[in-house]
């Protein structure tokens, strides 16, 4: 049986099996993070992943 592949909720990068962090919000929704950098940027700093150049969600030219 193959391990389930997961995608980071912030960076949209694939998470290797056996790594990453699962964060469960109070409303029951589940967020997966590749590393602590992605987790802190999403939850603590409340940043938009489309503005971070190091994410795969980055949009060149800016967002209005």
Kinemage of the C-alpha trace (Angstrom):
@kinemage 1
@onewidth
@group {chain A} dominant
@subgroup {mainchain}
@vectorlist {calphas} color= white
{ca unk a 1} P 0.000 0.000 0.000
{ca unk a 2} L 1.418 3.380 -1.040
{ca unk a 3} L 1.532 6.239 1.475
{ca unk a 4} L -0.841 9.081 0.722
{ca unk a 5} L 0.822 12.103 -0.869
{ca unk a 6} L -0.040 15.414 0.731
{ca unk a 7} L 0.263 19.000 -0.486
{ca unk a 8} L 1.327 21.938 1.692
{ca unk a 9} L -1.583 24.299 2.407
{ca unk a 10} L 0.670 27.362 2.106
{ca unk a 11} L 3.291 26.613 -0.550
{ca unk a 12} L 1.388 24.004 -2.621
{ca unk a 13} L 4.524 21.818 -2.610
{ca unk a 14} L 4.311 18.067 -2.211
{ca unk a 15} L 5.107 16.747 1.270
{ca unk a 16} L 7.252 13.629 1.530
{ca unk a 17} L 5.680 10.724 3.452
{ca unk a 18} L 6.735 10.758 7.104
{ca unk a 19} L 7.403 14.501 7.162
{ca unk a 20} L 5.350 17.658 7.524
{ca unk a 21} L 2.893 18.901 10.125
{ca unk a 22} L -0.851 18.559 10.376
{ca unk a 23} L -2.719 21.522 11.889
{ca unk a 24} L -6.390 21.120 12.825
{ca unk a 25} L -8.381 24.324 13.203
{ca unk a 26} L -11.218 24.726 15.697
{ca unk a 27} L -13.805 24.409 12.929
{ca unk a 28} L -12.405 20.954 12.102
{ca unk a 29} L -10.605 21.848 8.879
{ca unk a 30} L -7.167 20.293 8.426
{ca unk a 31} L -4.122 22.130 7.082
{ca unk a 32} L -0.862 20.403 6.132
{ca unk a 33} L 2.464 22.230 6.242
{ca unk a 34} L 5.763 21.165 4.684
{ca unk a 35} L 7.930 22.833 7.333
{ca unk a 36} L 7.829 25.341 10.190
{ca unk a 37} L 8.592 28.205 7.775
{ca unk a 38} L 5.333 27.589 5.905
{ca unk a 39} L 3.373 27.075 9.136
{ca unk a 40} L 4.630 30.302 10.729
{ca unk a 41} L 4.028 32.364 7.579
{ca unk a 42} L 0.459 31.079 7.299
{ca unk a 43} L -0.713 31.011 10.928
{ca unk a 44} L 1.456 33.379 12.952
{ca unk a 45} L 2.307 36.039 10.362
{ca unk a 46} L -0.945 35.614 8.334
{ca unk a 47} L 0.854 36.138 5.025
{ca unk a 48} L -0.611 35.658 1.567
{ca unk a 49} L 1.253 32.830 -0.222
{ca unk a 50} L 0.689 34.540 -3.575
{ca unk a 51} L 2.992 37.381 -2.464
{ca unk a 52} L 5.862 35.151 -1.285
{ca unk a 53} L 8.424 34.488 -4.039
{ca unk a 54} L 9.556 31.218 -2.431
{ca unk a 55} L 6.126 29.540 -2.772
{ca unk a 56} L 4.723 27.797 -5.830
{ca unk a 57} L 1.594 29.947 -5.509
{ca unk a 58} L 3.561 33.141 -6.220
{ca unk a 59} L 1.956 35.388 -8.874
{ca unk a 60} L 4.407 37.584 -10.764
{ca unk a 61} L 3.202 41.129 -11.349
{ca unk a 62} L 1.464 41.498 -7.998
{ca unk a 63} L -2.064 41.169 -6.713
{ca unk a 64} L -4.672 43.891 -6.476
